[in-house]
C-alpha cells in the first residue's frame, strides 16, 4: 500500500505547490487564507483516500483506511 500512501501525500502537495494559491484565496475574501488552504489540503487528501481505497461505489473498508494511516505515519 505504499504507492497508495504516496499518492495521498502527492494530492496534498499539489494543493501546497500552487493548486490553491494564497493570492487567489485572499482575492476571494477568505478571512484566513492559510486556514482555507489547509482545508483544501484536507479535502484533497480525503478525495485521494477515497480514490485509492474504494472497492466499489460507496464502499471503503475501515481496515484499509487504518492500514493506509499506518503507511502514512511510516513515510
One Martini backbone bead per residue (centre of mass of N, CA, C, O) as a GRO file, in nm:
protein
   75
    1UNK     BB    1   0.049   0.067   0.001
    2UNK     BB    2   0.264   0.285  -0.058
    3UNK     BB    3   0.153   0.408  -0.321
    4UNK     BB    4  -0.103   0.520  -0.192
    5UNK     BB    5   0.032   0.702   0.014
    6UNK     BB    6   0.181   0.878  -0.195
    7UNK     BB    7  -0.076   0.985  -0.338
    8UNK     BB    8  -0.182   1.138  -0.092
    9UNK     BB    9   0.058   1.327  -0.057
   10UNK     BB   10   0.049   1.446  -0.345
   11UNK     BB   11  -0.225   1.585  -0.316
   12UNK     BB   12  -0.132   1.790  -0.101
   13UNK     BB   13   0.107   1.913  -0.265
   14UNK     BB   14  -0.061   2.038  -0.494
   15UNK     BB   15  -0.182   2.253  -0.314
   16UNK     BB   16   0.081   2.382  -0.205
   17UNK     BB   17   0.215   2.406  -0.516
   18UNK     BB   18  -0.054   2.593  -0.642
   19UNK     BB   19  -0.353   2.494  -0.649
   20UNK     BB   20  -0.385   2.708  -0.388
   21UNK     BB   21  -0.349   3.021  -0.388
   22UNK     BB   22  -0.334   3.278  -0.170
   23UNK     BB   23  -0.420   3.510  -0.356
   24UNK     BB   24  -0.694   3.391  -0.430
   25UNK     BB   25  -0.809   3.374  -0.142
   26UNK     BB   26  -0.791   3.677  -0.091
   27UNK     BB   27  -0.970   3.769  -0.333
   28UNK     BB   28  -1.219   3.591  -0.215
   29UNK     BB   29  -1.226   3.676   0.107
   30UNK     BB   30  -1.066   3.523   0.300
   31UNK     BB   31  -1.001   3.554   0.630
   32UNK     BB   32  -0.812   3.271   0.622
   33UNK     BB   33  -0.605   3.153   0.388
   34UNK     BB   34  -0.448   2.930   0.536
   35UNK     BB   35  -0.693   2.768   0.631
   36UNK     BB   36  -0.814   2.726   0.351
   37UNK     BB   37  -0.574   2.561   0.242
   38UNK     BB   38  -0.589   2.335   0.448
   39UNK     BB   39  -0.873   2.248   0.370
   40UNK     BB   40  -0.788   2.167   0.082
   41UNK     BB   41  -0.594   1.947   0.169
   42UNK     BB   42  -0.795   1.767   0.314
   43UNK     BB   43  -0.977   1.722   0.070
   44UNK     BB   44  -0.761   1.593  -0.112
   45UNK     BB   45  -0.701   1.356   0.073
   46UNK     BB   46  -0.985   1.233   0.087
   47UNK     BB   47  -1.020   1.187  -0.215
   48UNK     BB   48  -0.771   0.998  -0.246
   49UNK     BB   49  -0.858   0.781  -0.052
   50UNK     BB   50  -1.105   0.703  -0.211
   51UNK     BB   51  -0.960   0.636  -0.478
   52UNK     BB   52  -0.770   0.408  -0.346
   53UNK     BB   53  -1.010   0.235  -0.160
   54UNK     BB   54  -1.233   0.183  -0.348
   55UNK     BB   55  -1.418  -0.106  -0.424
   56UNK     BB   56  -1.696   0.037  -0.454
   57UNK     BB   57  -1.953   0.219  -0.468
   58UNK     BB   58  -1.938   0.336  -0.134
   59UNK     BB   59  -1.681   0.136  -0.062
   60UNK     BB   60  -1.499   0.120   0.250
   61UNK     BB   61  -1.250  -0.015   0.438
   62UNK     BB   62  -1.137   0.030   0.751
   63UNK     BB   63  -0.877  -0.139   0.736
   64UNK     BB   64  -0.758   0.023   0.496
   65UNK     BB   65  -0.738   0.294   0.640
   66UNK     BB   66  -0.553   0.204   0.872
   67UNK     BB   67  -0.322   0.108   0.693
   68UNK     BB   68  -0.274   0.382   0.559
   69UNK     BB   69  -0.202   0.531   0.818
   70UNK     BB   70   0.052   0.368   0.877
   71UNK     BB   71   0.197   0.442   0.615
   72UNK     BB   72   0.201   0.749   0.657
   73UNK     BB   73   0.360   0.740   0.929
   74UNK     BB   74   0.617   0.596   0.785
   75UNK     BB   75   0.710   0.835   0.581
   0.00000   0.00000   0.00000
